[in-house]
Amino acid sequence: MRKIDKDILRLAIPSIVSNITVPLLGLVDLAIVGHMGSEQYIAAIAVGGMIFNVIYWLFGFLRMGTSGMTSQALGREDYASVRMLLRRSLYVSVVIAMTFVILQLPLRWLALFIISPSPQIHSLVTTYYNIVIWGAPAMLGLYSLNGWFVGIQTTKIPMMVAIWQNIINIFASLFFVFGLGMHIEGVALGTLIAQWSGFLLAMWFAQRRLRPGTVLRENGRGEGKKKVTWSDFFVVNRDIFLRTLCLVAVNLFFTSAGARQGDMMLAVNTLLLTFFTLFSYVMDGFAFAGEALSGKLYGAGDHSGLRAMIRRLFIWGGVMVVGFTMVYVLGGNGFLGLLTDDQDVIAASDAYFVWACMVPVAGVTAFVYDGIFIGITATRGMLLSSFAATLMFFVFFFIGIRLYHPNHILWMAFIIYLASRGVMQYFIMKLQLKY
């Protein structure tokens, strides 16, 4: 196996494991409240989790922007900038998190106003929210730390932190709920403790990487070649934030458009989107590898090495496309049966199953290029491609629903959105690297 392939897998595999463990935090909470004797607890956890997922997703630039600029500084051997980028990212994460804490009451009111749960659910979600909001500094700080770890070419630490968080969450939540007899507040406290324990562990790992005598404490010969300014930091993160807004808009509209077609269609789309989620967990791992390696090579000025790495990354992407597509096509209803035992939902899904099977081939290019664009901090190109693809999604949907079945048009628009992002990124990258 080539060295570049080993480097890709060394970074991708731990990231894939980390991605898979992230939703386990929510699944653990659901499993615990599922034994409390009321479906209201399950609904409250689902609503509360959704609120924080949207909030944190919007500020994912703390991870992505930090990883790209850090990996470039590492490639230049500018260790002073490597250290400085971690400090700056943590400063920004603290400011954003404290803003959430200070404005927690109006934010809670706005979220619950938009979702409009029943009065019983409203009360439970309020209890959950009032506790978990204090984990915002830990979660956003962890985004900065994880981005920095990716930037310095180590994805094993974020993986270990994610596993640690899940272990703490399980034991803490079980203790509070079944040991002390708490209800939803016990689950919330377990989540809060898991978040802070993960952040503190990540901080400990970062301090070890920066202790006296380590490479990152040395100035390095690359210092002073390219000073990373606050302006650079905010421009990169602004572009990523706006790009994330485009992704959130498409995903939220996809869910709401399915809901407007009735409960059955909402269930069908939720089930089939699992195929996209599973593929994204794996491809995000390769995107993280792309962030780390492309940033380091670009920072070092090794453009031939960067082009070679991109080619190998797409070969691995092609392997994933073939593998996932075969599993989805051959698995068929058997795979859906693992997700639900509702035969009516499975039967209704058959008509739209082909769209879910098209997700890997339509989405692979965008996933790979997202990592590369972040690594070389070509965030403006990533924003423009996402904005144009989002516009195409909405235009195609609103024109198409007049001509054909709404849910087929919805899925077709989603596939076009995924594919067009990748195509536009390809041409932007050709201009960026002139290859």
C-alpha positions as CSV (number, residue, x, y, z in Angstrom):
1,M,0.0,0.0,0.0
2,R,1.3,3.5,-0.9
3,K,2.3,5.9,1.9
4,I,-0.4,8.3,0.9
5,D,-3.0,5.6,1.2
6,K,-1.7,4.7,4.7
7,D,-1.9,8.4,5.6
8,I,-5.4,8.7,4.3
9,L,-6.6,5.6,6.2
10,R,-4.7,6.6,9.4
11,L,-6.7,9.8,9.5
12,A,-10.0,8.6,8.0
13,I,-10.6,5.5,10.1
14,P,-10.5,7.2,13.6
15,S,-12.7,10.0,12.2
16,I,-15.3,7.5,10.9
17,V,-15.4,5.9,14.4
18,S,-15.8,9.3,15.9
19,N,-18.7,10.1,13.6
20,I,-20.4,6.9,14.4
21,T,-20.1,7.5,18.1
22,V,-21.5,11.1,18.0
23,P,-25.2,10.0,17.5
24,L,-24.8,7.5,20.3
25,L,-25.0,10.3,22.8
26,G,-28.6,11.0,21.7
27,L,-29.4,7.3,21.3
28,V,-28.3,6.6,24.9
29,D,-30.6,9.4,26.1
30,L,-33.5,8.0,24.1
31,A,-32.9,4.5,25.3
32,I,-33.0,5.6,28.9
33,V,-36.1,7.8,28.7
34,G,-37.8,5.0,26.7
35,H,-37.9,3.1,29.9
36,M,-39.5,5.8,32.0
37,G,-43.1,4.8,31.1
38,S,-44.2,7.7,28.9
39,E,-43.8,8.6,25.3
40,Q,-43.6,12.3,26.3
41,Y,-40.1,11.8,27.6
42,I,-39.0,10.4,24.2
43,A,-40.6,13.3,22.4
44,A,-39.0,15.8,24.8
45,I,-35.5,14.3,24.3
46,A,-36.1,14.3,20.5
47,V,-37.1,18.0,20.5
48,G,-34.4,19.1,22.9
49,G,-31.7,17.2,21.0
50,M,-32.9,18.8,17.7
51,I,-32.6,22.3,19.2
52,F,-29.0,21.8,20.2
53,N,-28.0,19.9,17.1
54,V,-29.1,22.8,14.9
55,I,-27.3,25.3,17.1
56,Y,-24.1,23.4,17.2
57,W,-24.2,22.5,13.5
58,L,-24.4,26.2,12.5
59,F,-21.1,26.8,14.4
60,G,-19.3,23.8,12.9
61,F,-16.9,26.4,11.3
62,L,-15.0,26.4,14.6
63,R,-13.8,22.9,13.7
64,M,-13.5,23.2,10.0
65,G,-11.8,26.6,9.8
66,T,-9.4,25.7,12.6
67,S,-8.4,22.4,10.9
68,G,-7.6,24.0,7.5
69,M,-5.5,26.9,8.8
70,T,-3.7,24.7,11.3
71,S,-2.8,22.1,8.8
72,Q,-1.4,24.8,6.5
73,A,0.7,26.3,9.3
74,L,1.9,22.8,10.1
75,G,3.0,22.3,6.5
76,R,4.9,25.6,6.7
77,E,6.5,24.4,10.0
78,D,5.1,27.6,11.5
79,Y,4.5,26.2,15.0
80,A,3.9,29.6,16.5
81,S,0.8,30.0,14.2
82,V,-0.3,26.4,15.1
83,R,-0.4,27.4,18.7
84,M,-1.9,30.8,18.0
85,L,-4.8,29.3,15.9
86,L,-5.8,27.0,18.8
87,R,-5.9,30.0,21.2
88,R,-7.9,32.1,18.8
89,S,-10.4,29.4,18.0
90,L,-10.9,28.8,21.7
91,Y,-11.4,32.5,22.4
92,V,-14.1,32.7,19.7
93,S,-15.8,29.5,20.9
94,V,-16.0,30.9,24.5
95,V,-17.5,34.2,23.2
96,I,-20.1,32.5,21.2
97,A,-20.9,30.0,24.0
98,M,-21.2,32.7,26.6
99,T,-23.6,34.6,24.3
100,F,-25.8,31.5,24.2
101,V,-25.7,31.3,28.0
102,I,-26.5,34.9,28.5
103,L,-29.3,34.8,25.9
104,Q,-30.6,31.4,26.8
105,L,-34.1,32.5,27.7
106,P,-35.0,34.3,24.4
107,L,-33.2,31.5,22.5
108,R,-35.3,28.9,24.3
109,W,-38.5,30.9,23.6
110,L,-37.7,31.2,19.9
111,A,-36.9,27.5,19.5
112,L,-40.1,26.4,21.3
113,F,-42.1,28.9,19.4
114,I,-40.9,27.5,16.1
115,I,-41.3,23.9,17.1
116,S,-44.6,24.5,19.0
117,P,-44.7,21.2,21.1
118,S,-47.7,20.4,23.3
119,P,-47.8,22.0,26.8
120,Q,-46.6,18.7,28.4
121,I,-43.7,18.4,26.0
122,H,-43.0,22.1,26.3
123,S,-42.4,21.7,30.1
124,L,-40.1,18.7,29.7
125,V,-38.1,20.3,26.9
126,T,-37.7,23.5,29.1
127,T,-36.2,21.3,31.9
128,Y,-33.8,19.6,29.5
129,Y,-32.8,22.8,27.8
130,N,-32.2,24.7,31.0
131,I,-29.6,22.2,32.1
132,V,-27.9,21.2,28.8
133,I,-27.4,24.9,27.7
134,W,-24.6,25.1,30.2
135,G,-22.7,22.6,28.1
136,A,-22.4,25.1,25.2
137,P,-18.9,26.3,26.3
138,A,-17.7,22.7,26.4
139,M,-19.2,21.6,23.1
140,L,-18.1,24.7,21.1
141,G,-14.7,24.5,22.8
142,L,-14.5,20.8,21.7
143,Y,-15.2,21.8,18.1
144,S,-12.1,24.1,18.2
145,L,-10.0,21.4,19.8
146,N,-11.1,18.7,17.4
147,G,-10.4,20.9,14.4
148,W,-6.9,21.7,15.8
149,F,-6.2,17.9,16.3
150,V,-7.2,17.2,12.7
151,G,-5.0,20.1,11.6
152,I,-2.0,18.6,13.4
153,Q,-2.7,15.3,11.7
154,T,-4.1,13.3,14.6
155,T,-7.7,12.0,14.5
156,K,-7.2,9.4,17.1
157,I,-7.6,11.9,19.9
158,P,-11.1,13.1,18.8
159,M,-12.0,9.4,18.5
160,M,-10.9,8.6,22.1
161,V,-12.7,11.7,23.4
162,A,-15.9,10.7,21.6
163,I,-15.7,7.2,23.1
164,W,-15.0,8.6,26.5
165,Q,-18.0,10.9,26.3
166,N,-20.3,8.0,25.5
167,I,-19.0,6.0,28.4
168,I,-19.5,8.9,30.9
169,N,-22.9,9.7,29.5
170,I,-24.1,6.1,29.9
171,F,-23.0,5.7,33.5
172,A,-23.9,9.2,34.6
173,S,-27.4,9.1,33.1
174,L,-28.1,5.6,34.5
175,F,-26.9,6.7,37.9
176,F,-29.1,9.9,38.0
177,V,-32.2,8.2,36.5
178,F,-32.2,4.8,38.1
179,G,-29.9,5.4,41.0
180,L,-31.3,8.7,42.3
181,G,-34.8,8.4,40.8
182,M,-34.5,11.5,38.6
183,H,-36.4,11.8,35.3
184,I,-35.5,14.0,32.3
185,E,-33.3,16.2,34.5
186,G,-31.2,13.1,35.2
187,V,-30.7,12.5,31.5
188,A,-29.8,16.2,30.9
189,L,-27.3,16.1,33.8
190,G,-25.7,13.0,32.3
191,T,-25.4,14.7,28.9
192,L,-23.9,17.8,30.5
193,I,-21.3,15.9,32.5
194,A,-20.3,13.9,29.4
195,Q,-19.9,17.1,27.4
196,W,-17.6,18.8,30.0
197,S,-15.6,15.6,30.6
198,G,-14.9,15.3,26.9
199,F,-13.8,18.9,26.7
200,L,-11.5,18.6,29.7
201,L,-10.0,15.4,28.3
202,A,-9.4,17.1,25.0
203,M,-7.7,20.0,26.8
204,W,-5.5,17.6,28.6
205,F,-4.4,16.0,25.3
206,A,-3.8,19.5,23.8
207,Q,-1.6,20.5,26.7
208,R,0.4,17.3,26.3
209,R,1.0,18.2,22.6
210,L,2.2,21.6,23.7
211,R,4.3,20.7,26.7
212,P,7.9,21.9,26.7
213,G,10.3,19.9,24.6
214,T,7.7,18.9,22.0
215,V,7.9,19.9,18.3
216,L,4.9,22.2,18.5
217,R,6.6,24.3,21.2
218,E,9.4,25.1,18.8
219,N,9.1,28.1,16.5
220,G,10.1,26.2,13.3
221,R,11.7,27.5,10.2
222,G,8.4,28.4,8.6
223,E,7.6,31.2,11.2
224,G,7.0,34.6,9.6
225,K,6.5,33.3,6.0
226,K,2.7,33.9,6.3
227,K,1.2,35.6,9.3
228,V,-2.3,34.4,10.0
229,T,-4.4,37.5,10.9
230,W,-7.7,37.8,12.7
231,S,-9.1,38.9,9.4
232,D,-8.0,35.7,7.7
233,F,-9.6,33.7,10.6
234,F,-12.9,35.5,10.4
235,V,-13.2,35.4,6.6
236,V,-12.6,31.7,6.5
237,N,-15.1,31.0,9.2
238,R,-17.7,33.4,7.8
239,D,-17.7,31.6,4.5
240,I,-18.0,28.2,6.2
241,F,-20.9,29.6,8.4
242,L,-22.8,30.9,5.4
243,R,-22.2,27.6,3.6
244,T,-23.6,25.7,6.6
245,L,-26.7,27.9,6.5
246,C,-27.3,26.6,2.9
247,L,-26.9,23.0,4.0
248,V,-29.3,23.6,7.0
249,A,-31.9,25.2,4.7
250,V,-31.9,22.2,2.4
251,N,-32.1,19.6,5.1
252,L,-34.8,21.4,7.1
253,F,-36.9,22.1,4.0
254,F,-36.5,18.4,2.9
255,T,-38.0,17.3,6.3
256,S,-40.8,19.9,6.3
257,A,-41.7,19.1,2.6
258,G,-42.0,15.5,3.5
259,A,-44.1,16.3,6.6
260,R,-46.5,18.4,4.5
261,Q,-47.3,15.2,2.5
262,G,-48.5,13.4,5.6
263,D,-47.1,11.3,8.4
264,M,-46.5,8.3,6.1
265,M,-44.4,10.2,3.7
266,L,-42.5,11.9,6.6
267,A,-41.7,8.4,8.0
268,V,-40.6,7.2,4.5
269,N,-38.2,10.1,4.0
270,T,-36.8,9.8,7.5
271,L,-36.2,6.1,6.9
272,L,-34.5,6.6,3.5
273,L,-32.4,9.5,4.7
274,T,-30.7,7.0,7.0
275,F,-28.9,5.8,3.8
276,F,-27.5,9.3,3.3
277,T,-26.6,9.6,7.0
278,L,-24.6,6.3,7.0
279,F,-22.8,7.2,3.8
280,S,-22.0,10.7,5.2
281,Y,-20.5,9.2,8.4
282,V,-18.0,7.3,6.4
283,M,-17.3,10.0,3.7
284,D,-16.8,12.6,6.4
285,G,-14.0,10.5,7.7
286,F,-12.3,10.7,4.3
287,A,-13.1,14.5,4.1
288,F,-11.3,15.0,7.5
289,A,-8.3,13.1,6.1
290,G,-8.5,15.4,3.0
291,E,-8.6,18.5,5.3
292,A,-5.5,17.5,7.2
293,L,-3.4,16.2,4.3
294,S,-4.3,18.9,1.7
295,G,-3.8,21.7,4.2
296,K,-0.3,20.4,5.2
297,L,0.7,19.8,1.5
298,Y,-0.7,23.2,0.4
299,G,1.0,25.0,3.3
300,A,4.3,23.3,2.4
301,G,3.9,24.4,-1.2
302,D,3.9,20.8,-2.4
303,H,1.3,21.1,-5.2
304,S,2.3,17.9,-7.0
305,G,1.9,16.0,-3.8
306,L,-1.4,17.7,-3.2
307,R,-2.7,16.6,-6.7
308,A,-1.5,13.1,-6.1
309,M,-3.3,13.0,-2.7
310,I,-6.5,14.3,-4.3
311,R,-6.4,11.5,-6.9
312,R,-5.9,8.8,-4.2
313,L,-8.7,10.3,-2.1
314,F,-11.1,10.0,-5.0
315,I,-10.1,6.4,-5.6
316,W,-11.0,5.7,-2.0
317,G,-14.2,7.6,-2.5
318,G,-15.0,5.4,-5.6
319,V,-14.4,2.3,-3.5
320,M,-16.9,3.6,-0.9
321,V,-19.4,4.4,-3.7
322,V,-19.3,0.9,-5.1
323,G,-19.4,-0.7,-1.7
324,F,-22.3,1.3,-0.3
325,T,-24.3,1.1,-3.6
326,M,-24.0,-2.7,-3.6
327,V,-25.1,-2.9,0.0
328,Y,-28.1,-0.7,-0.6
329,V,-29.2,-2.3,-3.8
330,L,-28.7,-5.9,-2.7
331,G,-29.9,-5.3,0.9
332,G,-33.2,-3.8,-0.3
333,N,-36.1,-4.3,2.0
334,G,-34.0,-6.4,4.3
335,F,-32.0,-3.3,5.2
336,L,-35.2,-1.3,5.8
337,G,-36.4,-4.1,8.0
338,L,-33.5,-3.5,10.3
339,L,-34.7,0.1,10.8
340,T,-38.4,-0.6,11.3
341,D,-40.9,-3.4,11.6
342,D,-43.8,-1.3,10.2
343,Q,-44.6,-3.1,7.0
344,D,-46.7,-0.2,5.7
345,V,-43.8,2.2,5.9
346,I,-41.5,-0.4,4.2
347,A,-44.0,-0.9,1.4
348,A,-44.4,2.8,0.9
349,S,-40.6,3.2,0.8
350,D,-40.3,0.9,-2.2
351,A,-41.3,3.6,-4.7
352,Y,-38.5,6.0,-3.5
353,F,-35.8,3.4,-2.7
354,V,-34.0,4.1,-6.0
355,W,-33.3,7.7,-4.9
356,A,-31.6,6.5,-1.7
357,C,-29.4,4.2,-3.7
358,M,-28.3,7.1,-5.9
359,V,-27.0,9.1,-2.9
360,P,-23.4,7.6,-2.9
361,V,-22.6,8.3,-6.5
362,A,-24.3,11.7,-6.4
363,G,-22.7,12.9,-3.1
364,V,-19.1,11.5,-3.2
365,T,-17.5,14.3,-5.1
366,A,-18.9,17.0,-2.8
367,F,-17.9,15.1,0.3
368,V,-14.3,14.7,-0.9
369,Y,-13.9,18.3,-2.2
370,D,-15.4,19.7,1.0
371,G,-12.4,18.3,2.9
372,I,-9.9,19.6,0.3
373,F,-11.5,23.1,0.1
374,I,-11.4,23.4,3.9
375,G,-7.8,22.2,3.9
376,I,-6.5,24.7,1.5
377,T,-9.0,27.3,3.0
378,A,-10.7,27.9,-0.4
379,T,-13.8,28.5,1.5
380,R,-15.2,31.1,-0.9
381,G,-15.4,28.5,-3.6
382,M,-17.1,26.1,-1.2
383,L,-19.7,28.8,-0.3
384,L,-20.4,29.7,-3.9
385,S,-20.9,26.1,-4.9
386,S,-23.2,25.4,-1.9
387,F,-25.2,28.5,-2.6
388,A,-25.7,27.7,-6.3
389,A,-26.6,24.1,-5.5
390,T,-29.1,25.2,-2.9
391,L,-30.7,27.6,-5.3
392,M,-30.9,24.8,-7.9
393,F,-32.6,22.6,-5.3
394,F,-35.4,25.0,-4.5
395,V,-35.9,26.1,-8.2
396,F,-36.1,22.5,-9.4
397,F,-38.5,21.5,-6.5
398,F,-41.0,24.4,-6.9
399,I,-41.1,24.0,-10.7
400,G,-41.1,20.2,-10.6
401,I,-44.0,19.7,-8.1
402,R,-46.4,21.1,-10.7
403,L,-45.4,18.4,-13.1
404,Y,-44.9,15.2,-11.1
405,H,-45.4,13.5,-7.7
406,P,-44.1,15.9,-5.0
407,N,-42.0,13.3,-3.1
408,H,-40.2,12.0,-6.3
409,I,-39.5,15.7,-7.2
410,L,-38.2,16.3,-3.7
411,W,-35.8,13.4,-3.9
412,M,-34.8,14.3,-7.4
413,A,-34.0,17.9,-6.3
414,F,-31.9,16.5,-3.4
415,I,-29.9,14.3,-5.7
416,I,-29.3,17.2,-8.1
417,Y,-28.3,19.4,-5.2
418,L,-25.6,16.8,-4.1
419,A,-24.3,16.2,-7.6
420,S,-24.2,19.9,-8.6
421,R,-22.2,20.8,-5.6
422,G,-19.5,18.3,-6.5
423,V,-19.5,19.3,-10.2
424,M,-19.1,23.0,-9.4
425,Q,-16.4,22.3,-6.8
426,Y,-14.5,20.3,-9.5
427,F,-14.3,23.3,-11.8
428,I,-13.5,25.7,-9.0
429,M,-10.7,23.4,-7.9
430,K,-9.3,23.3,-11.4
431,L,-9.1,27.1,-11.4
432,Q,-7.6,27.1,-7.8
433,L,-4.8,24.6,-8.4
434,K,-4.6,25.0,-12.2
435,Y,-4.6,21.2,-12.9
